[in-house]
Every structure is written in C-alpha cells, then in structure tokens.
Amino acid sequence: MCAAGLWLALPTPYRERTFLIDAGGCRLETTIVEKQEGGSQGSVLLFHGISANKKIMSYLARGFAEQGLRVYVPDLPGHGRTAGPFSPGRAEQCAEALLRALLARGTVNADRTILAGHSMGGAIAERIASRVPVAGLVAVSPAPMRAAHGVTPEKLLFSDPTILPSHSLVIVGALELESMRRNAADLAASRNDGTVKYLEIAGASHVSVLFNRVVVRALEEWSAETLNLRSTAALPSHRPLIGALGGFAGILLLAGPFLREASGRNKSEENVAKGAVIGMPRLSLEFAAGAILIVLLLRLWIPLKAIRLFQGDYLVSFLLLFGVLVAVAHWSCLRPALAISPRHLLAAGFAGVVLLLLSTAWFDLTFYEAWLTGARWVRFPFLLIVLLPYHIAEETLLGPAERGKKWRRLALALALRLITWGVLMGGILFLHNGEILIGLLSVYMAVFNLLQRSAMDMVRNETCSAAATALFGAILLAGFCLVIFPLT
C-alpha cells in the first residue's frame, strides 16, 4: 500500500520549483507551479489558511496551472518551511511584501495577476487586493472580518474589514458553519456592481473545498474570463490525494505488528488488578470539574506562553495543569505507576519516535508539510516533558489493559477526552477566550486522539507499564502539536 501510494502521489505533469524569496524582511519558502509545456499567460499568488501550508494547496494550484498560469504558493510565517514569528498581521504583511517584490522585479504584471487564498489566506488576499490593484481576487471560504452571524470579536483574525475589490470570486462550501457562509455572502453582497460572483458548493466543507473538482472548475472558468484565456476542460488528478491516504493506511496496518514487536511483553505483571482505578461516573465528574477549573484559571494566566505556539500554548498549558491536578488528587494510585522498567521505557520511547518520524515523513512527502523543522525540534523536549503528567495520570486512572475488553477501555479513554474537549469548547463559546484554533482543528484532533489512544492501548497491553505508555503517547502528541500549530 505504501509503494502504491508513492506511485500514485509522486509523478506529476506539472513543473514545481521551490525558492526562498526575500521580500520586505520576510523570507518565504515559495513553490512555483506551472504546466511543463507552454509559457505563462498570467500569474496567481495563492495563500494558505491558518495551520496549513503550501503543500496542502497543491490541488488548487494545479487547477490554476491547467489554465497556463504560473502559480506562486508561499509558506506564510510560522507555517511549513518558513520561519516564524507568526501573527495574522505579520502573515498579511509578508504576503503583501511578496506581491510587491514580484511586481518590482517584473516577475509578474499587475493586470495579469490574480490573488487567491483559502480561509485566513482568503482574507489576506482580499485585504491586499484592496490596496494593490490586480486583475482579480478569489476568496475560498474566507475568514470572517466582521462580528456578525454568531462570529464574536475575539474570534476574528482581522478586525478591520476592507472593501471587496471588483472582479472578485467568493466560494464557500455548503457544509461549512452557517456563520462562515452568511459572512461570505455578506462579503460578496457588499459590492453590487455586477463584478463579484458568489458560489456555494454543495457537499463541500471548509477543508474539502481544497480538493473539490467543482471548486477547481469554477476557478478555471473564472480565471479564463478574468484574464481572457481559453478555458480548458482539464482538471488536476486526485491521484496524489488517493496515494497519500492509501499509503498512510498502509503505515497504520504496519503500526500494530511493529508496536507489539518493539514493546516486548511483560509477563510478570499479567496478574495485576483489572479495570479502571475508580468508577466511570466519578471519573467523568472529576474530569469535567477539573477541566472547568483549569479553563477558568487560564483566563487569568497561560503559563506556557514561552513555548511560542499560536494558541498551542493554551492547549499544552491546559494539559499540564490538568495533569498535575489529577496526579495530585490521585497520588496514592499514581505512585505504583511510576515504578519504571528501563527496558520498557526505552522500547516505548523508541516506538513513539519511529512512528512520529515515519508518519511525518510520509505526509511531508505526499500531502502536507509535516516534517519538523529545526525551530520545531528545539521545542520538542520541553513539550514532551510538560505533556507527560497528563498522560501518566490518564493512563493510571484507566487501569491495566484487560484482555477481551480493549474496546471498552478505548471507549472510556475517548469519552474522558471528549469531556475535556467539550470544556475547552465551552471556554471558546461561553467565556469568549478567543482560542478558536482549538475548535477549528477539532476534526484533526478527533482523528489523532483515536489513532493515538489505540496505539497507546497496544503499548500498555504489551508492556503493562503506565509510565512507558504515557511516554509513548506524549511523544506522539508533542509531535502533533508541533506540526499543527504555527510558530509565533
């Protein structure tokens, strides 16, 4: 499956080159995409959204390239291969500096250039196009810039809305939040001179619009009309996406046997007491009450600001404080769990690092820039340490792995995590703490938690060690956080 995934994902009929471009004090790693045959008939600057990067924009970029356009796709500050610091304002500043640098060098012509972007990138493209005259604008699921339709001020990345320029296309998915769709509709309606087009794509979500054929067809037709090009019937292939997902499924199939082989069974501890340390009702109440207490505390103080992860500092601060709170409350239960077997600790650590490297390398090669950069690796040891208390507390309270009841244990663990996530979302919706990225990433976090907890249960079953299992889980979560949260 991995070999088939590479065969599907890597060959491309496009010419793709990557450069480090200096612009206005920003050094943006930028990929230039165009068809191998034929010259450029115009240019597109394509900006990704928050927590994304240029690689995930490949399908849209190739759709523009099918029109004979040269597409510039940068990693914005703190994302992908571009160094931080990130803030929405700095991302906008660097994106505009890139456009002005390309214009000044004569690399692109303003009257043959389209600005495009997704989510945060759509808002950035809109804001730049209001200041720098270009041929047209494409905003795909643009981030709202007005506090309306349920969007409160603290959820806005940009709080000073601009006027939508003429010759604009606004696209949203029909499965997106109503607040996103209505704000996008208002954006398109704000200019009623007939030069703005609004499309709502059936069956598309905020992320799936990046891989939707109807969206790409609309982009091709609109760019052909705007730049007076001959419209093409060609669409980019979904082979790379299928290959990326198929190969990752192959890695998951290999992970089970690998974990069992790497961990090594600890038969001396097979007869320990079975089941969770305390009952499910009490455990659920304690997790809910503890999570609420920590969320209230974080309104006053976020202790791990120094880690410099955009809103990731909030999540890891929550997990550190929550883990310490649970550990103190159940110290008598945790002390036996801290009896460490060096052999199992090393085995679990080795397995965690190998899976982290393998997964990030695969996604980086095929789908998403997940390989950790030097700036991210520097944060890894500290992040690993602060995530250990939560994982040790959780693993201890779940109790030893019980034969024949692995699905029950997994369901209990996921239910407890769902409780804490619900409290985190409550902080966003009711306390208005502004940590919206945790909500935006909820689908990715749900998938990660399912995979991570399943793997942790395998390690616990083989090692019978809560400490070794906690180390394994903390390694995976530290790597996930460093991949998904921008550097500030």
Protein Blocks (a to p, Z undefined) as FASTA:
>chain_A
ZZmmmmmmmpccbdcddddddeehiacdddddddfedcdfbdcdddddehiafklmmmmm
mmmmmnopacdddddehiajbccdddfklmmmmmmmmmmmmmmnomacfklcccddehjl
mmmmmmmmmmmccfbdcdehiacfbdeehiafklpfbfcdcdddehiacdddfkbcfklm
mmmmmmmmmpcghpaccdddehiafklmmmcfklmmmmmmmmmmmnopacdfbdcdfklm
mmmmmmmmmmmmmmmmmmmmmnopafklmmgcedjfbdfklmmmmmmmmmmmmmmmmmmo
cfklmnopghklmmmmmmmmmmmmmmmmmmmmmmmmmpccfklmmmmmmmmmmmmmmmmm
mmmmmmpccbccfklmmmmmmmmmmmmmmmmmmmmmnopadehilmmmmmmmmmmmmmmm
mmmmmmmmmnonopamlmmmmmmmmmmmmmmmmmmmmmmmmnopaklmmmmmmmmmmmmm
mmmpccZZ
